[in-house]
């Protein structure tokens, strides 16, 4: 099963229900060498699900003192495809190594991928 790291709205119960049809059971983990900022979302389906106009997005800084906390979820391949559909074009999915050493999928800034 793939691992998916979330630092934002994919941790929200309603987003999980809308995107995956279930609540996910996640474990705390973190990204090292990344910083988090916010972007404005205009997609009406994403806005309805998240209830948030501004969503977090991460950028690689390569600075070992930069850290982004979040949760890592075990999901199916089909659920990973649904997560791809939820994330708007501002995001691109990349593989990263988390602080724990686990390899997970991550959505990063599509203009500055890892």
Secondary structure, 3 states (H helix, E strand, C coil): CEEEEECCHHHCHHHHHHHHCCCCCEEEEEEECEEEEEEECCCHHHHHHHCCCEEEEEEECCCCCCEEEEEEEEECHHHHHHHHHHCCCCEEEEEEECCCCCEEEEEEECCCCC
